[in-house]
Amino acid sequence: MNIVVLVIVVVVVAVVAVVVVVAVIVVQVLVVVVVLVVVEVVVVVVLVVVVAVVVVVAVVVVVVVVVVLVVVVTVVVVVVVVVVVVVVVVVVVVVVVVVWLVVVGVEVLVVVVVEVVVVVKN
């Protein structure tokens, strides 16, 4: 009779241990997923803000260029406009790429930090 009780206790303890381990793994996965979703939302918001600012700057530049063209229509002004548009496009591309690289770097850093925290807690 004592052996049967001992076997039942061992089985119950083993089942509880397995349930606890699975629950810890599920919680860790959920934490990483939530952090990744938050980081992705932040990435999208940052990129939208950057694109909006770049569009506003581009519109202002185009309006200024159009006013200058209306006032003084010369070949020099046309060349300057082309150079300004090319510079604005290059700056926009560089800014978007740099912001994207920084955000991706932050995202990777956040994932590493979360994993380290989870490992340290365990």
Biopython code that builds the backbone (N, CA, C, O; Angstrom):
import numpy as np
from Bio.PDB.StructureBuilder import StructureBuilder

atoms = [
    (1, "MET", "N", (0.830, -1.194, 0.000)),
    (1, "MET", "CA", (0.000, 0.000, 0.000)),
    (1, "MET", "C", (0.877, 1.261, 0.000)),
    (1, "MET", "O", (0.568, 2.227, -0.697)),
    (2, "ASN", "N", (1.955, 1.256, 0.769)),
    (2, "ASN", "CA", (2.837, 2.420, 0.822)),
    (2, "ASN", "C", (3.513, 2.668, -0.531)),
    (2, "ASN", "O", (3.739, 3.813, -0.921)),
    (3, "ILE", "N", (3.826, 1.596, -1.228)),
    (3, "ILE", "CA", (4.476, 1.728, -2.541)),
    (3, "ILE", "C", (3.500, 2.367, -3.528)),
    (3, "ILE", "O", (3.892, 3.216, -4.328)),
    (4, "VAL", "N", (2.242, 1.964, -3.473)),
    (4, "VAL", "CA", (1.237, 2.543, -4.369)),
    (4, "VAL", "C", (1.096, 4.045, -4.091)),
    (4, "VAL", "O", (1.036, 4.840, -5.029)),
    (5, "VAL", "N", (1.046, 4.427, -2.851)),
    (5, "VAL", "CA", (0.942, 5.849, -2.484)),
    (5, "VAL", "C", (2.183, 6.595, -2.961)),
    (5, "VAL", "O", (2.082, 7.704, -3.486)),
    (6, "LEU", "N", (3.338, 5.994, -2.781)),
    (6, "LEU", "CA", (4.593, 6.611, -3.205)),
    (6, "LEU", "C", (4.613, 6.798, -4.726)),
    (6, "LEU", "O", (5.037, 7.846, -5.215)),
    (7, "VAL", "N", (4.167, 5.811, -5.457)),
    (7, "VAL", "CA", (4.113, 5.904, -6.924)),
    (7, "VAL", "C", (3.140, 6.997, -7.349)),
    (7, "VAL", "O", (3.434, 7.766, -8.264)),
    (8, "ILE", "N", (1.994, 7.072, -6.698)),
    (8, "ILE", "CA", (1.003, 8.113, -7.026)),
    (8, "ILE", "C", (1.593, 9.493, -6.742)),
    (8, "ILE", "O", (1.424, 10.403, -7.554)),
    (9, "VAL", "N", (2.275, 9.670, -5.623)),
    (9, "VAL", "CA", (2.883, 10.957, -5.272)),
    (9, "VAL", "C", (3.952, 11.328, -6.313)),
    (9, "VAL", "O", (4.016, 12.478, -6.749)),
    (10, "VAL", "N", (4.773, 10.378, -6.706)),
    (10, "VAL", "CA", (5.832, 10.643, -7.695)),
    (10, "VAL", "C", (5.211, 11.044, -9.026)),
    (10, "VAL", "O", (5.686, 11.982, -9.667)),
    (11, "VAL", "N", (4.162, 10.353, -9.451)),
    (11, "VAL", "CA", (3.498, 10.679, -10.717)),
    (11, "VAL", "C", (2.882, 12.071, -10.645)),
    (11, "VAL", "O", (3.011, 12.849, -11.591)),
    (12, "VAL", "N", (2.224, 12.394, -9.554)),
    (12, "VAL", "CA", (1.603, 13.718, -9.400)),
    (12, "VAL", "C", (2.677, 14.804, -9.426)),
    (12, "VAL", "O", (2.506, 15.827, -10.090)),
    (13, "VAL", "N", (3.768, 14.594, -8.718)),
    (13, "VAL", "CA", (4.860, 15.583, -8.705)),
    (13, "VAL", "C", (5.451, 15.743, -10.103)),
    (13, "VAL", "O", (5.754, 16.861, -10.520)),
    (14, "ALA", "N", (5.618, 14.644, -10.828)),
    (14, "ALA", "CA", (6.164, 14.717, -12.190)),
    (14, "ALA", "C", (5.225, 15.482, -13.115)),
    (14, "ALA", "O", (5.675, 16.297, -13.920)),
    (15, "VAL", "N", (3.931, 15.227, -13.007)),
    (15, "VAL", "CA", (2.956, 15.934, -13.846)),
    (15, "VAL", "C", (2.959, 17.417, -13.510)),
    (15, "VAL", "O", (2.937, 18.247, -14.419)),
    (16, "VAL", "N", (2.984, 17.769, -12.250)),
    (16, "VAL", "CA", (3.019, 19.182, -11.848)),
    (16, "VAL", "C", (4.290, 19.846, -12.376)),
    (16, "VAL", "O", (4.248, 20.981, -12.851)),
    (17, "ALA", "N", (5.414, 19.142, -12.295)),
    (17, "ALA", "CA", (6.679, 19.705, -12.789)),
    (17, "ALA", "C", (6.605, 19.964, -14.283)),
    (17, "ALA", "O", (7.046, 21.012, -14.756)),
    (18, "VAL", "N", (6.051, 19.018, -15.030)),
    (18, "VAL", "CA", (5.920, 19.202, -16.483)),
    (18, "VAL", "C", (4.998, 20.378, -16.785)),
    (18, "VAL", "O", (5.295, 21.185, -17.666)),
    (19, "VAL", "N", (3.892, 20.485, -16.068)),
    (19, "VAL", "CA", (2.956, 21.601, -16.288)),
    (19, "VAL", "C", (3.643, 22.938, -15.995)),
    (19, "VAL", "O", (3.473, 23.899, -16.745)),
    (20, "VAL", "N", (4.408, 23.000, -14.921)),
    (20, "VAL", "CA", (5.109, 24.245, -14.571)),
    (20, "VAL", "C", (6.131, 24.606, -15.645)),
    (20, "VAL", "O", (6.219, 25.768, -16.043)),
    (21, "VAL", "N", (6.895, 23.641, -16.114)),
    (21, "VAL", "CA", (7.898, 23.908, -17.162)),
    (21, "VAL", "C", (7.219, 24.402, -18.434)),
    (21, "VAL", "O", (7.673, 25.373, -19.039)),
    (22, "VAL", "N", (6.147, 23.752, -18.842)),
    (22, "VAL", "CA", (5.422, 24.181, -20.051)),
    (22, "VAL", "C", (4.859, 25.589, -19.856)),
    (22, "VAL", "O", (4.920, 26.407, -20.774)),
    (23, "ALA", "N", (4.317, 25.879, -18.685)),
    (23, "ALA", "CA", (3.771, 27.220, -18.427)),
    (23, "ALA", "C", (4.865, 28.276, -18.493)),
    (23, "ALA", "O", (4.641, 29.355, -19.043)),
    (24, "VAL", "N", (6.037, 27.992, -17.947)),
    (24, "VAL", "CA", (7.150, 28.946, -18.006)),
    (24, "VAL", "C", (7.566, 29.193, -19.450)),
    (24, "VAL", "O", (7.808, 30.337, -19.835)),
    (25, "ILE", "N", (7.650, 28.149, -20.243)),
    (25, "ILE", "CA", (8.028, 28.296, -21.664)),
    (25, "ILE", "C", (6.977, 29.114, -22.403)),
    (25, "ILE", "O", (7.325, 29.990, -23.195)),
    (26, "VAL", "N", (5.711, 28.846, -22.159)),
    (26, "VAL", "CA", (4.631, 29.598, -22.824)),
    (26, "VAL", "C", (4.694, 31.075, -22.446)),
    (26, "VAL", "O", (4.520, 31.940, -23.303)),
    (27, "VAL", "N", (4.938, 31.367, -21.183)),
    (27, "VAL", "CA", (5.024, 32.766, -20.736)),
    (27, "VAL", "C", (6.221, 33.455, -21.398)),
    (27, "VAL", "O", (6.108, 34.607, -21.818)),
    (28, "GLN", "N", (7.350, 32.776, -21.496)),
    (28, "GLN", "CA", (8.524, 33.363, -22.151)),
    (28, "GLN", "C", (8.240, 33.660, -23.611)),
    (28, "GLN", "O", (8.591, 34.732, -24.103)),
    (29, "VAL", "N", (7.615, 32.737, -24.303)),
    (29, "VAL", "CA", (7.289, 32.946, -25.718)),
    (29, "VAL", "C", (6.320, 34.116, -25.866)),
    (29, "VAL", "O", (6.483, 34.945, -26.761)),
    (30, "LEU", "N", (5.313, 34.188, -24.995)),
    (30, "LEU", "CA", (4.352, 35.290, -25.062)),
    (30, "LEU", "C", (5.021, 36.636, -24.807)),
    (30, "LEU", "O", (4.689, 37.624, -25.463)),
    (31, "VAL", "N", (5.954, 36.687, -23.867)),
    (31, "VAL", "CA", (6.670, 37.940, -23.584)),
    (31, "VAL", "C", (7.457, 38.381, -24.809)),
    (31, "VAL", "O", (7.424, 39.556, -25.177)),
    (32, "VAL", "N", (8.157, 37.461, -25.439)),
    (32, "VAL", "CA", (8.946, 37.803, -26.634)),
    (32, "VAL", "C", (8.021, 38.258, -27.755)),
    (32, "VAL", "O", (8.325, 39.236, -28.439)),
    (33, "VAL", "N", (6.909, 37.577, -27.957)),
    (33, "VAL", "CA", (5.975, 37.952, -29.026)),
    (33, "VAL", "C", (5.400, 39.346, -28.767)),
    (33, "VAL", "O", (5.316, 40.160, -29.687)),
    (34, "VAL", "N", (5.007, 39.624, -27.535)),
    (34, "VAL", "CA", (4.454, 40.943, -27.210)),
    (34, "VAL", "C", (5.495, 42.031, -27.440)),
    (34, "VAL", "O", (5.184, 43.081, -28.001)),
    (35, "VAL", "N", (6.715, 41.785, -27.013)),
    (35, "VAL", "CA", (7.782, 42.776, -27.207)),
    (35, "VAL", "C", (8.023, 43.005, -28.699)),
    (35, "VAL", "O", (8.181, 44.146, -29.131)),
    (36, "LEU", "N", (8.051, 41.940, -29.481)),
    (36, "LEU", "CA", (8.263, 42.090, -30.925)),
    (36, "LEU", "C", (7.125, 42.868, -31.577)),
    (36, "LEU", "O", (7.368, 43.699, -32.452)),
    (37, "VAL", "N", (5.898, 42.613, -31.166)),
    (37, "VAL", "CA", (4.757, 43.344, -31.735)),
    (37, "VAL", "C", (4.850, 44.824, -31.383)),
    (37, "VAL", "O", (4.620, 45.684, -32.233)),
    (38, "VAL", "N", (5.186, 45.118, -30.134)),
    (38, "VAL", "CA", (5.321, 46.523, -29.724)),
    (38, "VAL", "C", (6.427, 47.204, -30.514)),
    (38, "VAL", "O", (6.262, 48.335, -30.972)),
    (39, "VAL", "N", (7.551, 46.521, -30.675)),
    (39, "VAL", "CA", (8.670, 47.100, -31.424)),
    (39, "VAL", "C", (8.270, 47.330, -32.879)),
    (39, "VAL", "O", (8.613, 48.363, -33.453)),
    (40, "GLU", "N", (7.555, 46.391, -33.480)),
    (40, "GLU", "CA", (7.118, 46.562, -34.869)),
    (40, "GLU", "C", (6.163, 47.747, -34.999)),
    (40, "GLU", "O", (6.245, 48.499, -35.970)),
    (41, "VAL", "N", (5.262, 47.923, -34.037)),
    (41, "VAL", "CA", (4.347, 49.072, -34.079)),
    (41, "VAL", "C", (5.141, 50.366, -33.986)),
    (41, "VAL", "O", (4.861, 51.321, -34.710)),
    (42, "VAL", "N", (6.126, 50.403, -33.103)),
    (42, "VAL", "CA", (6.965, 51.594, -32.974)),
    (42, "VAL", "C", (7.719, 51.853, -34.276)),
    (42, "VAL", "O", (7.844, 52.999, -34.708)),
    (43, "VAL", "N", (8.220, 50.790, -34.898)),
    (43, "VAL", "CA", (8.929, 50.937, -36.182)),
    (43, "VAL", "C", (8.003, 51.560, -37.220)),
    (43, "VAL", "O", (8.394, 52.490, -37.926)),
    (44, "VAL", "N", (6.797, 51.056, -37.314)),
    (44, "VAL", "CA", (5.848, 51.589, -38.304)),
    (44, "VAL", "C", (5.523, 53.051, -38.006)),
    (44, "VAL", "O", (5.491, 53.873, -38.922)),
    (45, "VAL", "N", (5.283, 53.382, -36.751)),
    (45, "VAL", "CA", (4.959, 54.764, -36.383)),
    (45, "VAL", "C", (6.132, 55.692, -36.724)),
    (45, "VAL", "O", (5.929, 56.767, -37.286)),
    (46, "VAL", "N", (7.346, 55.280, -36.386)),
    (46, "VAL", "CA", (8.519, 56.106, -36.674)),
    (46, "VAL", "C", (8.677, 56.306, -38.173)),
    (46, "VAL", "O", (8.932, 57.420, -38.630)),
    (47, "LEU", "N", (8.527, 55.233, -38.937)),
    (47, "LEU", "CA", (8.664, 55.366, -40.389)),
    (47, "LEU", "C", (7.565, 56.248, -40.977)),
    (47, "LEU", "O", (7.835, 57.027, -41.891)),
    (48, "VAL", "N", (6.342, 56.145, -40.478)),
    (48, "VAL", "CA", (5.257, 56.998, -40.970)),
    (48, "VAL", "C", (5.549, 58.457, -40.659)),
    (48, "VAL", "O", (5.344, 59.323, -41.510)),
    (49, "VAL", "N", (6.026, 58.743, -39.450)),
    (49, "VAL", "CA", (6.356, 60.124, -39.079)),
    (49, "VAL", "C", (7.483, 60.661, -39.956)),
    (49, "VAL", "O", (7.423, 61.795, -40.432)),
    (50, "VAL", "N", (8.507, 59.842, -40.165)),
    (50, "VAL", "CA", (9.633, 60.274, -41.008)),
    (50, "VAL", "C", (9.158, 60.558, -42.426)),
    (50, "VAL", "O", (9.520, 61.578, -43.013)),
    (51, "VAL", "N", (8.352, 59.664, -42.974)),
    (51, "VAL", "CA", (7.844, 59.869, -44.336)),
    (51, "VAL", "C", (6.968, 61.118, -44.398)),
    (51, "VAL", "O", (7.047, 61.873, -45.366)),
    (52, "ALA", "N", (6.139, 61.347, -43.390)),
    (52, "ALA", "CA", (5.282, 62.543, -43.380)),
    (52, "ALA", "C", (6.123, 63.813, -43.344)),
    (52, "ALA", "O", (5.839, 64.762, -44.075)),
    (53, "VAL", "N", (7.142, 63.841, -42.512)),
    (53, "VAL", "CA", (8.022, 65.016, -42.441)),
    (53, "VAL", "C", (8.734, 65.226, -43.765)),
    (53, "VAL", "O", (8.854, 66.357, -44.237)),
    (54, "VAL", "N", (9.206, 64.144, -44.363)),
    (54, "VAL", "CA", (9.900, 64.250, -45.645)),
    (54, "VAL", "C", (8.950, 64.760, -46.729)),
    (54, "VAL", "O", (9.349, 65.569, -47.567)),
    (55, "VAL", "N", (7.712, 64.300, -46.723)),
    (55, "VAL", "CA", (6.732, 64.761, -47.715)),
    (55, "VAL", "C", (6.454, 66.252, -47.525)),
    (55, "VAL", "O", (6.388, 66.995, -48.504)),
    (56, "VAL", "N", (6.292, 66.694, -46.285)),
    (56, "VAL", "CA", (6.056, 68.121, -46.030)),
    (56, "VAL", "C", (7.245, 68.948, -46.512)),
    (56, "VAL", "O", (7.064, 69.984, -47.152)),
    (57, "VAL", "N", (8.444, 68.499, -46.210)),
    (57, "VAL", "CA", (9.639, 69.216, -46.662)),
    (57, "VAL", "C", (9.698, 69.243, -48.185)),
    (57, "VAL", "O", (10.017, 70.272, -48.780)),
    (58, "ALA", "N", (9.392, 68.113, -48.813)),
    (58, "ALA", "CA", (9.411, 68.054, -50.273)),
    (58, "ALA", "C", (8.373, 69.012, -50.869)),
    (58, "ALA", "O", (8.657, 69.685, -51.859)),
    (59, "VAL", "N", (7.187, 69.080, -50.284)),
    (59, "VAL", "CA", (6.148, 69.993, -50.777)),
    (59, "VAL", "C", (6.603, 71.437, -50.630)),
    (59, "VAL", "O", (6.434, 72.238, -51.549)),
    (60, "VAL", "N", (7.178, 71.775, -49.482)),
    (60, "VAL", "CA", (7.682, 73.137, -49.277)),
    (60, "VAL", "C", (8.762, 73.457, -50.308)),
    (60, "VAL", "O", (8.760, 74.541, -50.893)),
    (61, "VAL", "N", (9.668, 72.536, -50.530)),
    (61, "VAL", "CA", (10.733, 72.754, -51.518)),
    (61, "VAL", "C", (10.132, 72.952, -52.909)),
    (61, "VAL", "O", (10.552, 73.845, -53.645)),
    (62, "VAL", "N", (9.155, 72.125, -53.268)),
    (62, "VAL", "CA", (8.523, 72.249, -54.591)),
    (62, "VAL", "C", (7.803, 73.593, -54.715)),
    (62, "VAL", "O", (7.898, 74.246, -55.755)),
    (63, "VAL", "N", (7.086, 74.014, -53.674)),
    (63, "VAL", "CA", (6.389, 75.302, -53.727)),
    (63, "VAL", "C", (7.389, 76.444, -53.893)),
    (63, "VAL", "O", (7.176, 77.339, -54.712)),
    (64, "VAL", "N", (8.464, 76.421, -53.134)),
    (64, "VAL", "CA", (9.491, 77.460, -53.258)),
    (64, "VAL", "C", (10.090, 77.454, -54.653)),
    (64, "VAL", "O", (10.309, 78.509, -55.249)),
    (65, "VAL", "N", (10.352, 76.273, -55.164)),
    (65, "VAL", "CA", (10.934, 76.160, -56.508)),
    (65, "VAL", "C", (9.966, 76.693, -57.556)),
    (65, "VAL", "O", (10.389, 77.385, -58.481)),
    (66, "VAL", "N", (8.688, 76.390, -57.435)),
    (66, "VAL", "CA", (7.689, 76.875, -58.401)),
    (66, "VAL", "C", (7.606, 78.404, -58.359)),
    (66, "VAL", "O", (7.542, 79.049, -59.406)),
    (67, "VAL", "N", (7.608, 78.978, -57.172)),
    (67, "VAL", "CA", (7.565, 80.440, -57.065)),
    (67, "VAL", "C", (8.790, 81.060, -57.727)),
    (67, "VAL", "O", (8.674, 82.039, -58.464)),
    (68, "VAL", "N", (9.943, 80.499, -57.468)),
    (68, "VAL", "CA", (11.171, 81.010, -58.094)),
    (68, "VAL", "C", (11.104, 80.874, -59.607)),
    (68, "VAL", "O", (11.539, 81.772, -60.329)),
    (69, "LEU", "N", (10.566, 79.763, -60.097)),
    (69, "LEU", "CA", (10.454, 79.569, -61.548)),
    (69, "LEU", "C", (9.496, 80.572, -62.181)),
    (69, "LEU", "O", (9.730, 81.051, -63.291)),
    (70, "VAL", "N", (8.421, 80.885, -61.471)),
    (70, "VAL", "CA", (7.462, 81.864, -62.002)),
    (70, "VAL", "C", (8.116, 83.247, -62.062)),
    (70, "VAL", "O", (7.906, 83.988, -63.023)),
    (71, "VAL", "N", (8.897, 83.594, -61.057)),
    (71, "VAL", "CA", (9.522, 84.918, -61.011)),
    (71, "VAL", "C", (10.663, 85.008, -62.027)),
    (71, "VAL", "O", (10.720, 85.964, -62.800)),
    (72, "VAL", "N", (11.540, 84.063, -62.036)),
    (72, "VAL", "CA", (12.718, 84.117, -62.913)),
    (72, "VAL", "C", (12.840, 82.797, -63.663)),
    (72, "VAL", "O", (13.296, 81.797, -63.108)),
    (73, "VAL", "N", (12.428, 82.801, -64.936)),
    (73, "VAL", "CA", (12.513, 81.581, -65.739)),
    (73, "VAL", "C", (13.829, 81.629, -66.523)),
    (73, "VAL", "O", (13.933, 82.266, -67.571)),
    (74, "THR", "N", (14.814, 80.940, -65.981)),
    (74, "THR", "CA", (16.106, 80.874, -66.659)),
    (74, "THR", "C", (16.631, 79.449, -66.607)),
    (74, "THR", "O", (16.136, 78.610, -65.854)),
    (75, "VAL", "N", (17.617, 79.204, -67.402)),
    (75, "VAL", "CA", (18.240, 77.874, -67.428)),
    (75, "VAL", "C", (18.936, 77.590, -66.101)),
    (75, "VAL", "O", (18.928, 76.456, -65.622)),
    (76, "VAL", "N", (19.531, 78.611, -65.514)),
    (76, "VAL", "CA", (20.230, 78.419, -64.244)),
    (76, "VAL", "C", (19.253, 77.966, -63.164)),
    (76, "VAL", "O", (19.564, 77.074, -62.376)),
    (77, "VAL", "N", (18.069, 78.585, -63.129)),
    (77, "VAL", "CA", (17.069, 78.211, -62.133)),
    (77, "VAL", "C", (16.600, 76.783, -62.360)),
    (77, "VAL", "O", (16.410, 76.040, -61.398)),
    (78, "VAL", "N", (16.412, 76.389, -63.601)),
    (78, "VAL", "CA", (15.984, 75.021, -63.893)),
    (78, "VAL", "C", (17.047, 74.030, -63.419)),
    (78, "VAL", "O", (16.720, 72.995, -62.838)),
    (79, "VAL", "N", (18.314, 74.348, -63.669)),
    (79, "VAL", "CA", (19.389, 73.466, -63.217)),
    (79, "VAL", "C", (19.400, 73.384, -61.690)),
    (79, "VAL", "O", (19.571, 72.304, -61.125)),
    (80, "VAL", "N", (19.219, 74.522, -61.027)),
    (80, "VAL", "CA", (19.183, 74.523, -59.556)),
    (80, "VAL", "C", (18.014, 73.682, -59.042)),
    (80, "VAL", "O", (18.157, 72.937, -58.072)),
    (81, "VAL", "N", (16.870, 73.806, -59.692)),
    (81, "VAL", "CA", (15.699, 73.021, -59.275)),
    (81, "VAL", "C", (15.987, 71.531, -59.401)),
    (81, "VAL", "O", (15.670, 70.751, -58.503)),
    (82, "VAL", "N", (16.581, 71.146, -60.504)),
    (82, "VAL", "CA", (16.898, 69.722, -60.705)),
    (82, "VAL", "C", (17.870, 69.254, -59.618)),
    (82, "VAL", "O", (17.702, 68.174, -59.051)),
    (83, "VAL", "N", (18.875, 70.062, -59.334)),
    (83, "VAL", "CA", (19.847, 69.689, -58.305)),
    (83, "VAL", "C", (19.165, 69.596, -56.937)),
    (83, "VAL", "O", (19.430, 68.667, -56.174)),
    (84, "VAL", "N", (18.289, 70.554, -56.625)),
    (84, "VAL", "CA", (17.591, 70.537, -55.333)),
    (84, "VAL", "C", (16.710, 69.297, -55.220)),
    (84, "VAL", "O", (16.689, 68.644, -54.177)),
    (85, "VAL", "N", (15.988, 68.970, -56.284)),
    (85, "VAL", "CA", (15.124, 67.782, -56.247)),
    (85, "VAL", "C", (15.964, 66.529, -56.054)),
    (85, "VAL", "O", (15.601, 65.656, -55.266)),
    (86, "VAL", "N", (17.085, 66.432, -56.766)),
    (86, "VAL", "CA", (17.953, 65.256, -56.607)),
    (86, "VAL", "C", (18.502, 65.189, -55.190)),
    (86, "VAL", "O", (18.547, 64.116, -54.588)),
    (87, "VAL", "N", (18.920, 66.337, -54.654)),
    (87, "VAL", "CA", (19.446, 66.353, -53.287)),
    (87, "VAL", "C", (18.353, 65.966, -52.289)),
    (87, "VAL", "O", (18.608, 65.197, -51.362)),
    (88, "VAL", "N", (17.145, 66.490, -52.472)),
    (88, "VAL", "CA", (16.036, 66.146, -51.565)),
    (88, "VAL", "C", (15.746, 64.654, -51.639)),
    (88, "VAL", "O", (15.549, 64.008, -50.610)),
    (89, "VAL", "N", (15.718, 64.104, -52.840)),
    (89, "VAL", "CA", (15.448, 62.666, -52.987)),
    (89, "VAL", "C", (16.554, 61.860, -52.311)),
    (89, "VAL", "O", (16.268, 60.899, -51.598)),
    (90, "VAL", "N", (17.797, 62.237, -52.525)),
    (90, "VAL", "CA", (18.907, 61.509, -51.901)),
    (90, "VAL", "C", (18.828, 61.623, -50.383)),
    (90, "VAL", "O", (19.027, 60.635, -49.677)),
    (91, "VAL", "N", (18.541, 62.817, -49.878)),
    (91, "VAL", "CA", (18.428, 63.003, -48.425)),
    (91, "VAL", "C", (17.270, 62.175, -47.871)),
    (91, "VAL", "O", (17.395, 61.556, -46.815)),
    (92, "VAL", "N", (16.153, 62.165, -48.578)),
    (92, "VAL", "CA", (14.998, 61.373, -48.125)),
    (92, "VAL", "C", (15.376, 59.902, -48.058)),
    (92, "VAL", "O", (15.086, 59.232, -47.066)),
    (93, "VAL", "N", (16.010, 59.400, -49.086)),
    (93, "VAL", "CA", (16.394, 57.982, -49.106)),
    (93, "VAL", "C", (17.377, 57.691, -47.980)),
    (93, "VAL", "O", (17.240, 56.683, -47.286)),
    (94, "VAL", "N", (18.362, 58.556, -47.791)),
    (94, "VAL", "CA", (19.350, 58.344, -46.729)),
    (94, "VAL", "C", (18.682, 58.380, -45.363)),
    (94, "VAL", "O", (18.966, 57.534, -44.516)),
    (95, "VAL", "N", (17.791, 59.355, -45.135)),
    (95, "VAL", "CA", (17.114, 59.463, -43.830)),
    (95, "VAL", "C", (16.264, 58.226, -43.563)),
    (95, "VAL", "O", (16.301, 57.672, -42.465)),
    (96, "VAL", "N", (15.505, 57.795, -44.556)),
    (96, "VAL", "CA", (14.649, 56.618, -44.358)),
    (96, "VAL", "C", (15.503, 55.378, -44.086)),
    (96, "VAL", "O", (15.179, 54.582, -43.205)),
    (97, "VAL", "N", (16.579, 55.216, -44.830)),
    (97, "VAL", "CA", (17.438, 54.042, -44.619)),
    (97, "VAL", "C", (18.097, 54.092, -43.240)),
    (97, "VAL", "O", (18.153, 53.081, -42.541)),
    (98, "VAL", "N", (18.590, 55.256, -42.853)),
    (98, "VAL", "CA", (19.239, 55.379, -41.535)),
    (98, "VAL", "C", (18.232, 55.124, -40.420)),
    (98, "VAL", "O", (18.533, 54.399, -39.471)),
    (99, "VAL", "N", (17.046, 55.707, -40.523)),
    (99, "VAL", "CA", (16.018, 55.481, -39.489)),
    (99, "VAL", "C", (15.631, 54.010, -39.441)),
    (99, "VAL", "O", (15.468, 53.437, -38.365)),
    (100, "TRP", "N", (15.487, 53.411, -40.605)),
    (100, "TRP", "CA", (15.134, 51.993, -40.650)),
    (100, "TRP", "C", (16.223, 51.149, -39.994)),
    (100, "TRP", "O", (15.923, 50.248, -39.210)),
    (101, "LEU", "N", (17.489, 51.437, -40.311)),
    (101, "LEU", "CA", (18.589, 50.681, -39.717)),
    (101, "LEU", "C", (18.640, 50.869, -38.200)),
    (101, "LEU", "O", (18.877, 49.912, -37.463)),
    (102, "VAL", "N", (18.420, 52.084, -37.739)),
    (102, "VAL", "CA", (18.422, 52.348, -36.295)),
    (102, "VAL", "C", (17.276, 51.599, -35.623)),
    (102, "VAL", "O", (17.464, 50.993, -34.568)),
    (103, "VAL", "N", (16.109, 51.636, -36.220)),
    (103, "VAL", "CA", (14.939, 50.965, -35.623)),
    (103, "VAL", "C", (15.148, 49.458, -35.600)),
    (103, "VAL", "O", (14.822, 48.800, -34.611)),
    (104, "VAL", "N", (15.691, 48.908, -36.688)),
    (104, "VAL", "CA", (15.958, 47.457, -36.707)),
    (104, "VAL", "C", (17.004, 47.113, -35.645)),
    (104, "VAL", "O", (16.894, 46.090, -34.970)),
    (105, "GLY", "N", (18.020, 47.970, -35.500)),
    (105, "GLY", "CA", (19.021, 47.738, -34.462)),
    (105, "GLY", "C", (18.406, 47.760, -33.079)),
    (105, "GLY", "O", (18.732, 46.923, -32.237)),
    (106, "VAL", "N", (17.514, 48.716, -32.837)),
    (106, "VAL", "CA", (16.826, 48.791, -31.539)),
    (106, "VAL", "C", (15.955, 47.562, -31.335)),
    (106, "VAL", "O", (15.886, 47.018, -30.233)),
    (107, "GLU", "N", (15.294, 47.131, -32.391)),
    (107, "GLU", "CA", (14.445, 45.944, -32.288)),
    (107, "GLU", "C", (15.275, 44.723, -31.895)),
    (107, "GLU", "O", (14.878, 43.960, -31.014)),
    (108, "VAL", "N", (16.416, 44.539, -32.537)),
    (108, "VAL", "CA", (17.292, 43.409, -32.211)),
    (108, "VAL", "C", (17.795, 43.545, -30.777)),
    (108, "VAL", "O", (17.852, 42.560, -30.042)),
    (109, "LEU", "N", (18.157, 44.760, -30.379)),
    (109, "LEU", "CA", (18.631, 44.988, -29.020)),
    (109, "LEU", "C", (17.550, 44.659, -27.988)),
    (109, "LEU", "O", (17.838, 44.055, -26.955)),
    (110, "VAL", "N", (16.309, 45.056, -28.269)),
    (110, "VAL", "CA", (15.199, 44.772, -27.345)),
    (110, "VAL", "C", (14.990, 43.271, -27.218)),
    (110, "VAL", "O", (14.776, 42.763, -26.117)),
    (111, "VAL", "N", (15.049, 42.567, -28.327)),
    (111, "VAL", "CA", (14.865, 41.103, -28.275)),
    (111, "VAL", "C", (15.980, 40.469, -27.451)),
    (111, "VAL", "O", (15.719, 39.583, -26.638)),
    (112, "VAL", "N", (17.217, 40.912, -27.653)),
    (112, "VAL", "CA", (18.344, 40.356, -26.898)),
    (112, "VAL", "C", (18.176, 40.649, -25.416)),
    (112, "VAL", "O", (18.398, 39.773, -24.580)),
    (113, "VAL", "N", (17.784, 41.878, -25.084)),
    (113, "VAL", "CA", (17.608, 42.243, -23.680)),
    (113, "VAL", "C", (16.498, 41.416, -23.048)),
    (113, "VAL", "O", (16.647, 40.942, -21.922)),
    (114, "VAL", "N", (15.393, 41.239, -23.753)),
    (114, "VAL", "CA", (14.284, 40.438, -23.222)),
    (114, "VAL", "C", (14.746, 39.004, -22.993)),
    (114, "VAL", "O", (14.427, 38.406, -21.965)),
    (115, "GLU", "N", (15.489, 38.453, -23.937)),
    (115, "GLU", "CA", (15.961, 37.077, -23.781)),
    (115, "GLU", "C", (16.920, 36.962, -22.590)),
    (115, "GLU", "O", (16.866, 35.992, -21.834)),
    (116, "VAL", "N", (17.798, 37.960, -22.432)),
    (116, "VAL", "CA", (18.741, 37.939, -21.312)),
    (116, "VAL", "C", (17.985, 38.036, -19.994)),
    (116, "VAL", "O", (18.301, 37.326, -19.040)),
    (117, "VAL", "N", (16.976, 38.923, -19.940)),
    (117, "VAL", "CA", (16.179, 39.066, -18.716)),
    (117, "VAL", "C", (15.454, 37.771, -18.395)),
    (117, "VAL", "O", (15.405, 37.351, -17.239)),
    (118, "VAL", "N", (14.896, 37.142, -19.410)),
    (118, "VAL", "CA", (14.177, 35.880, -19.194)),
    (118, "VAL", "C", (15.136, 34.813, -18.703)),
    (118, "VAL", "O", (14.801, 34.048, -17.798)),
    (119, "VAL", "N", (16.338, 34.751, -19.295)),
    (119, "VAL", "CA", (17.322, 33.743, -18.883)),
    (119, "VAL", "C", (17.799, 34.032, -17.461)),
    (119, "VAL", "O", (17.939, 33.118, -16.648)),
    (120, "VAL", "N", (18.048, 35.308, -17.169)),
    (120, "VAL", "CA", (18.531, 35.662, -15.834)),
    (120, "VAL", "C", (17.461, 35.355, -14.783)),
    (120, "VAL", "O", (17.786, 34.876, -13.696)),
    (121, "LYS", "N", (16.195, 35.624, -15.093)),
    (121, "LYS", "CA", (15.118, 35.342, -14.142)),
    (121, "LYS", "C", (15.025, 33.845, -13.845)),
    (121, "LYS", "O", (14.704, 33.442, -12.727)),
    (122, "ASN", "N", (15.312, 33.026, -14.864)),
    (122, "ASN", "CA", (15.214, 31.572, -14.669)),
    (122, "ASN", "C", (16.496, 31.078, -14.036)),
    (122, "ASN", "O", (16.637, 29.882, -13.779)),
]
sb = StructureBuilder()
sb.init_structure("model")
sb.init_model(0)
sb.init_chain("A")
sb.init_seg("    ")
for serial, (resi, resn, name, xyz) in enumerate(atoms, 1):
    if name == "N":
        sb.init_residue(resn, " ", resi, " ")
    sb.init_atom(name, np.array(xyz, "f"), 0.0, 1.0, " ", f" {name:<3s}", serial, name[0])
structure = sb.get_structure()
